[in-house]
């Protein structure tokens, strides 16, 4: 109990009353006692977090109710449209009572935990939303997930949450895994729990399926915390959409400082009664939506390619795009840098392309999607004469940039 108390302080509440070495000494003492008296080992003992032989395969687990995903919103207008849609299903009084609970949308893996007589019995992945995989042995290695509830509760308790990997841990694996979510998913699906333990995963609980008389989603989080679960301290109650928009902007500003990857907020209708009444559309609840942060990439169409002439006479091909939103900014042009870059990309006028924008850098074309070609696309060829003054163009040997040689070129005199 003493070890579990201090582990809960450290891994869930981010507090510490004794040193790491003192806690390690307590754990060693417990381990030695259990070796001497194995009949007293309990399933919630701290020594049981990494135990058991590697599995041959994962067993399937049917969820007590569907594990749903969220529909996405990418702008304040999308959010207003969502509220308008769900309001049509409510009475005037219910519409006046709508408020929200907002959670950070973490780049992780959804899980379901089932406790019986206070002890963790089953932990599973979302799977297809109806049936997941039993990964209990691996989830026990995550310190933020309690092996025993901190309240004396004899009924079955079902909790849902997210498993994720902190940014500093992801740094060690970023050459192998494309993103933190893939790493988290790959880590909890290791047949050997010792490998999972070595990945130092973390977890937040975000939903309580068992009824404790709670009337709002915010109350669910308070109950989860008293049961011993780690909940996200950034989560926030918002009275209306204006407060959701404000919170969205605040989190976006501090996003880089948050120690794990997020890609937006989840706005949830706070009243459980109204949330249940709104029901489900497809595989998503109507009463919640993922309000994403502006993306750094988007797909669009190259409508034309024109050449600009700079003050040094350098010619730069520029893609004129069908306008698209990237990072909250409307993009209608992207640099193609030079003739070699056009050949490397294989870009044609009329192509569908992926355009990227990092920070305040000029957007550029990252990739062409040739599988979307219709046959109407046109090849682009660099001009042989300056498009501004008609002067001669040369491309010096060993250079990627073509230049106008005319000293009278208007573009060079700006």
C-alpha positions as CSV (number, residue, x, y, z in Angstrom):
1,X,0.0,0.0,0.0
2,X,2.8,2.4,0.8
3,X,4.5,1.8,-2.5
4,X,1.2,2.2,-4.4
5,X,0.6,5.4,-2.6
6,X,3.9,6.9,-3.6
7,X,3.7,5.6,-7.2
8,X,0.2,7.2,-7.5
9,X,1.7,10.5,-6.3
10,X,4.6,10.3,-8.8
11,X,2.9,8.9,-11.9
12,X,-0.6,10.3,-11.6
13,X,-0.4,13.4,-9.5
14,X,3.2,14.5,-10.5
15,X,4.1,14.9,-6.9
16,X,6.8,13.3,-4.8
17,X,7.1,12.8,-1.0
18,X,10.1,10.5,-0.9
19,X,13.2,10.2,-3.2
20,X,13.4,7.7,-6.2
21,X,16.1,5.7,-4.3
22,X,13.8,5.4,-1.2
23,X,11.0,4.2,-3.4
24,X,13.3,1.7,-5.2
25,X,14.4,0.4,-1.7
26,X,10.8,-0.2,-0.7
27,X,10.1,-2.0,-4.0
28,X,13.2,-4.2,-3.4
29,X,12.0,-5.0,0.1
30,X,8.6,-6.0,-1.2
31,X,10.1,-8.1,-4.0
32,X,12.3,-10.0,-1.5
33,X,9.3,-10.7,0.8
34,X,7.2,-12.0,-2.1
35,X,10.0,-14.3,-3.1
36,X,10.1,-15.7,0.4
37,X,6.3,-15.8,0.8
38,X,4.8,-16.2,-2.7
39,X,1.4,-17.1,-1.3
40,X,0.9,-13.5,-0.3
41,X,1.5,-12.0,-3.8
42,X,-1.7,-10.1,-4.8
43,X,-2.7,-9.1,-8.4
44,X,-2.4,-5.4,-7.6
45,X,1.1,-5.7,-6.2
46,X,3.6,-3.2,-7.8
47,X,5.8,-6.2,-8.6
48,X,3.1,-7.6,-10.9
49,X,3.2,-4.7,-13.4
50,X,5.8,-6.5,-15.6
51,X,5.1,-10.2,-15.2
52,X,4.1,-13.2,-17.2
53,X,5.5,-15.1,-20.1
54,X,5.3,-13.7,-23.7
55,X,2.0,-14.4,-25.3
56,X,1.6,-16.4,-28.5
57,X,-1.3,-14.2,-29.6
58,X,-3.9,-11.7,-28.4
59,X,-7.4,-12.9,-27.5
60,X,-10.4,-11.0,-28.7
61,X,-12.6,-9.0,-26.3
62,X,-16.1,-7.8,-27.0
63,X,-16.7,-4.3,-25.6
64,X,-19.7,-3.7,-23.3
65,X,-20.8,-1.0,-25.7
66,X,-19.4,0.4,-28.9
67,X,-16.2,2.4,-28.7
68,X,-17.0,5.3,-31.0
69,X,-14.7,7.7,-32.9
70,X,-15.3,11.4,-33.5
71,X,-16.3,13.4,-36.5
72,X,-13.9,16.3,-37.3
73,X,-14.3,20.1,-37.4
74,X,-11.6,22.2,-38.9
75,X,-12.9,25.8,-38.4
76,X,-15.1,27.8,-36.1
77,X,-17.7,27.7,-38.9
78,X,-17.6,23.9,-38.8
79,X,-18.2,24.0,-35.1
80,X,-21.2,26.4,-35.5
81,X,-22.7,24.2,-38.1
82,X,-22.3,21.2,-35.8
83,X,-24.1,23.0,-32.9
84,X,-26.8,24.1,-35.3
85,X,-27.3,20.5,-36.5
86,X,-27.6,19.0,-33.0
87,X,-29.8,21.8,-31.8
88,X,-32.5,20.7,-34.3
89,X,-32.8,17.5,-32.3
90,X,-33.4,19.3,-28.9
91,X,-36.1,21.2,-27.2
92,X,-35.8,25.0,-26.8
93,X,-35.0,24.4,-23.1
94,X,-32.3,21.8,-23.8
95,X,-30.7,24.2,-26.4
96,X,-30.5,26.9,-23.7
97,X,-28.8,24.4,-21.3
98,X,-26.0,23.2,-23.7
99,X,-22.5,23.7,-22.3
100,X,-19.3,21.8,-23.1
101,X,-16.4,19.9,-21.6
102,X,-13.3,20.1,-23.7
103,X,-10.4,17.6,-23.7
104,X,-7.1,17.6,-25.5
105,X,-7.1,15.3,-28.5
106,X,-4.0,13.2,-28.0
107,X,-2.1,11.4,-30.7
108,X,-2.5,8.0,-29.0
109,X,-4.5,4.8,-28.8
110,X,-7.9,4.3,-27.2
111,X,-8.3,1.6,-24.6
112,X,-11.0,0.1,-22.3
113,X,-10.3,-1.1,-18.8
114,X,-12.6,-3.3,-16.7
115,X,-12.2,-3.6,-12.9
116,X,-13.9,-6.3,-10.8
117,X,-13.8,-6.1,-7.0
118,X,-11.5,-3.1,-7.4
119,X,-8.8,-5.1,-9.4
120,X,-7.9,-4.6,-13.0
121,X,-9.2,-7.7,-14.8
122,X,-9.2,-6.8,-18.5
123,X,-7.6,-4.1,-20.7
124,X,-8.3,-4.0,-24.4
125,X,-7.8,-2.0,-27.6
126,X,-10.6,-0.3,-29.5
127,X,-10.3,-2.7,-32.4
128,X,-13.2,-2.1,-34.8
129,X,-15.2,-0.5,-32.0
130,X,-17.2,-3.6,-31.2
131,X,-14.4,-6.2,-30.6
132,X,-10.8,-5.3,-29.5
133,X,-7.7,-7.3,-28.4
134,X,-6.9,-8.3,-24.8
135,X,-3.7,-6.4,-23.9
136,X,-4.1,-6.5,-20.1
137,X,-0.6,-7.8,-19.5
138,X,0.9,-4.9,-21.4
139,X,-1.4,-2.2,-19.9
140,X,-0.3,-3.3,-16.4
141,X,3.2,-2.0,-17.3
142,X,1.9,1.5,-17.5
143,X,2.3,3.2,-14.2
144,X,-0.6,5.7,-14.8
145,X,-3.1,2.9,-15.0
146,X,-4.1,1.7,-11.5
147,X,-4.0,-2.1,-10.8
148,X,-6.5,-1.5,-7.9
149,X,-9.1,1.3,-7.6
150,X,-8.5,3.7,-4.7
151,X,-12.1,3.4,-3.5
152,X,-13.8,0.3,-2.0
153,X,-16.2,-0.6,-4.9
154,X,-17.5,-4.1,-5.3
155,X,-19.3,-3.6,-8.6
156,X,-17.7,-3.9,-12.0
157,X,-16.2,-0.6,-13.2
158,X,-15.6,0.2,-16.9
159,X,-13.3,3.1,-17.8
160,X,-12.0,4.3,-21.2
161,X,-8.9,6.3,-21.9
162,X,-5.9,6.9,-24.1
163,X,-2.4,5.4,-24.1
164,X,0.3,7.6,-25.6
165,X,4.0,8.1,-25.6
166,X,5.6,11.4,-24.4
167,X,7.6,13.4,-26.9
168,X,10.9,12.8,-25.2
169,X,10.4,9.0,-25.5
170,X,9.2,9.2,-29.1
171,X,12.5,10.9,-30.0
172,X,14.3,7.6,-29.5
173,X,12.1,5.8,-32.0
174,X,11.2,8.5,-34.6
175,X,13.5,6.8,-37.3
176,X,11.4,3.7,-37.0
177,X,7.9,4.9,-36.3
178,X,6.1,7.6,-38.4
179,X,4.3,9.2,-35.5
180,X,3.6,8.8,-31.7
181,X,0.3,7.0,-32.3
182,X,1.9,4.3,-34.4
183,X,4.6,3.8,-31.7
184,X,2.0,3.7,-28.9
185,X,-0.1,1.1,-30.9
186,X,2.9,-1.0,-31.7
187,X,4.1,-0.9,-28.0
188,X,0.8,-2.1,-26.5
189,X,0.6,-4.9,-29.1
190,X,4.0,-6.5,-28.1
191,X,3.6,-10.1,-27.2
192,X,6.3,-9.6,-24.6
193,X,5.2,-7.1,-21.8
194,X,8.9,-6.4,-21.0
195,X,9.2,-4.6,-24.4
196,X,6.1,-2.6,-23.6
197,X,7.5,-1.6,-20.2
198,X,10.7,-0.4,-21.8
199,X,8.7,2.1,-24.0
200,X,7.6,4.2,-20.9
201,X,4.1,4.8,-22.1
202,X,1.6,7.1,-20.3
203,X,-2.2,7.2,-20.1
204,X,-5.1,9.5,-19.3
205,X,-8.6,8.2,-18.5
206,X,-11.3,10.2,-20.2
207,X,-14.6,8.4,-19.9
208,X,-16.5,6.5,-17.2
209,X,-19.0,4.0,-18.6
210,X,-20.2,2.7,-15.2
211,X,-23.0,4.8,-13.7
212,X,-22.2,6.4,-10.3
213,X,-25.0,8.9,-10.6
214,X,-23.0,11.4,-12.5
215,X,-25.1,13.9,-14.5
216,X,-22.3,15.6,-16.5
217,X,-19.1,14.6,-18.4
218,X,-17.2,17.0,-16.1
219,X,-18.4,14.9,-13.1
220,X,-17.1,11.7,-14.7
221,X,-13.6,13.2,-14.7
222,X,-13.9,14.1,-11.0
223,X,-15.0,10.5,-10.2
224,X,-12.2,9.1,-12.3
225,X,-9.6,11.1,-10.3
226,X,-11.0,9.9,-7.0
227,X,-10.8,6.3,-8.2
228,X,-7.1,6.8,-8.8
229,X,-6.9,7.5,-12.5
230,X,-4.7,10.0,-14.2
231,X,-6.9,12.7,-15.9
232,X,-5.6,15.5,-18.2
233,X,-5.0,18.7,-16.2
234,X,-5.5,20.8,-19.3
235,X,-9.1,19.7,-19.8
236,X,-11.6,22.5,-19.3
237,X,-15.3,23.3,-18.8
238,X,-16.7,25.8,-21.4
239,X,-20.0,27.5,-21.0
240,X,-20.5,28.1,-24.7
241,X,-18.9,27.9,-28.2
242,X,-17.2,31.2,-27.7
243,X,-15.3,29.8,-24.7
244,X,-14.5,26.7,-26.7
245,X,-13.0,28.9,-29.5
246,X,-10.9,30.8,-26.9
247,X,-9.7,27.6,-25.3
248,X,-8.8,26.2,-28.7
249,X,-6.6,29.3,-29.4
250,X,-5.0,29.1,-26.0
251,X,-4.0,25.5,-26.4
252,X,-2.7,26.1,-29.9
253,X,-0.3,28.8,-28.5
254,X,1.2,26.4,-25.9
255,X,1.0,23.3,-28.0
256,X,4.8,22.9,-28.4
257,X,5.3,23.1,-24.6
258,X,2.8,20.2,-24.0
259,X,4.9,17.0,-23.4
260,X,2.9,14.9,-25.8
261,X,1.5,15.3,-29.3
262,X,-2.0,16.7,-29.7
263,X,-3.9,17.6,-32.9
264,X,-6.9,19.5,-31.5
265,X,-9.6,19.5,-28.9
266,X,-12.6,17.2,-28.3
267,X,-15.7,19.3,-27.4
268,X,-18.3,17.2,-25.6
269,X,-21.9,18.2,-24.7
270,X,-21.5,18.3,-20.9
271,X,-25.0,17.1,-19.9
272,X,-25.0,13.3,-20.0
273,X,-28.8,13.3,-20.5
274,X,-28.6,15.6,-23.6
275,X,-25.5,13.7,-24.9
276,X,-27.4,10.4,-24.7
277,X,-30.5,11.9,-26.4
278,X,-28.4,13.1,-29.3
279,X,-27.4,9.5,-30.0
280,X,-25.0,8.3,-32.7
281,X,-24.6,8.9,-36.4
282,X,-22.5,6.3,-38.2
283,X,-19.6,5.4,-35.8
284,X,-19.6,8.8,-34.1
285,X,-21.6,10.4,-31.2
286,X,-23.6,13.4,-32.3
287,X,-22.8,15.1,-29.0
288,X,-19.1,15.3,-29.4
289,X,-16.7,16.5,-32.1
290,X,-13.0,16.8,-32.7
291,X,-12.0,20.4,-33.2
292,X,-8.7,20.0,-35.1
293,X,-5.8,22.4,-35.2
294,X,-5.0,23.8,-38.6
295,X,-3.0,21.2,-40.6
296,X,0.5,21.8,-42.0
297,X,-0.3,20.0,-45.3
298,X,-3.3,19.8,-47.7
299,X,-4.1,18.6,-51.2
300,X,-5.1,20.9,-54.0
301,X,-4.8,21.3,-57.8
302,X,-2.1,23.1,-59.8
303,X,-4.1,25.4,-62.0
304,X,-1.0,27.0,-63.7
305,X,2.7,27.4,-63.4
306,X,4.3,30.8,-64.0
307,X,7.8,32.1,-63.8
308,X,8.8,35.0,-61.5
309,X,12.0,37.0,-62.0
310,X,13.8,38.3,-58.9
311,X,16.1,41.3,-58.4
312,X,19.1,39.1,-59.2
313,X,17.6,38.0,-62.4
314,X,16.9,34.5,-61.0
315,X,13.9,32.7,-62.5
316,X,11.6,30.9,-60.0
317,X,8.7,28.7,-61.3
318,X,5.6,29.2,-59.1
319,X,2.6,26.9,-58.9
320,X,-0.8,28.8,-59.0
321,X,-3.1,26.6,-56.9
322,X,-6.8,26.2,-56.3
323,X,-7.0,28.1,-53.0
324,X,-6.7,25.8,-49.9
325,X,-6.5,26.4,-46.1
326,X,-3.2,25.4,-44.5
327,X,-2.3,26.3,-40.9
328,X,-5.3,28.8,-40.8
329,X,-4.0,30.6,-43.9
330,X,-5.5,30.5,-47.4
331,X,-2.8,29.3,-49.8
332,X,-3.1,30.0,-53.6
333,X,0.6,29.8,-54.6
334,X,3.6,27.6,-53.9
335,X,7.2,27.8,-55.0
336,X,8.6,25.1,-57.3
337,X,12.1,26.4,-56.7
338,X,13.7,25.6,-60.1
339,X,13.6,23.4,-63.2
340,X,15.3,20.4,-61.5
341,X,12.7,20.4,-58.7
342,X,9.9,20.3,-61.3
343,X,11.5,17.3,-63.0
344,X,12.1,15.6,-59.6
345,X,8.4,16.1,-58.6
346,X,7.2,15.3,-62.1
347,X,4.6,18.0,-61.6
348,X,2.3,19.0,-64.5
349,X,-0.3,21.8,-64.8
350,X,-3.6,20.2,-63.7
351,X,-2.0,17.8,-61.2
352,X,-3.4,17.1,-57.7
353,X,-0.6,17.8,-55.3
354,X,0.2,17.8,-51.6
355,X,1.2,21.3,-50.4
356,X,3.1,22.0,-47.2
357,X,3.7,25.1,-45.1
358,X,6.0,25.1,-42.1
359,X,5.7,28.2,-39.9
360,X,6.0,31.3,-41.9
361,X,8.0,29.7,-44.7
362,X,6.7,30.1,-48.3
363,X,4.5,27.1,-49.1
364,X,5.9,24.5,-51.4
365,X,4.8,21.4,-53.3
366,X,5.8,18.3,-51.4
367,X,4.4,15.5,-53.6
368,X,2.4,14.9,-56.8
369,X,-0.5,12.4,-56.8
370,X,-0.3,10.9,-60.3
371,X,-3.0,8.3,-59.6
372,X,-5.5,11.2,-59.7
373,X,-4.5,12.3,-63.2
374,X,-7.3,12.6,-65.8
375,X,-5.1,12.8,-68.9
376,X,-5.8,16.5,-69.4
377,X,-2.7,17.6,-67.5
378,X,0.0,19.6,-69.4
379,X,3.8,19.5,-69.2
380,X,5.5,22.7,-68.1
381,X,8.6,23.9,-69.9
382,X,10.9,26.7,-68.6
383,X,10.9,29.7,-71.0
384,X,13.9,30.5,-73.2
385,X,13.3,34.2,-72.9
386,X,12.7,36.3,-69.8
387,X,8.9,36.6,-69.2
388,X,9.4,40.2,-68.0
389,X,11.7,41.8,-70.6
390,X,12.1,39.2,-73.3
391,X,15.9,39.1,-72.7
392,X,18.1,36.0,-73.1
393,X,18.1,33.4,-70.3
394,X,21.0,31.2,-69.4
395,X,21.6,28.5,-66.8
396,X,25.2,28.6,-65.7
397,X,26.9,25.2,-65.6
398,X,26.6,23.5,-62.1
399,X,23.7,25.8,-61.0
400,X,20.1,24.9,-60.6
401,X,18.8,28.4,-61.2
402,X,18.2,30.0,-64.6
403,X,18.8,33.8,-64.9
404,X,17.9,36.7,-67.1
405,X,21.1,38.4,-68.4
406,X,19.5,41.7,-69.5
407,X,20.7,44.7,-67.5
408,X,17.6,46.6,-68.5
409,X,15.1,44.0,-67.1
410,X,12.4,45.8,-65.2
411,X,12.1,43.0,-62.6
412,X,15.8,43.6,-61.6
413,X,15.3,47.3,-61.2
414,X,12.4,47.2,-58.8
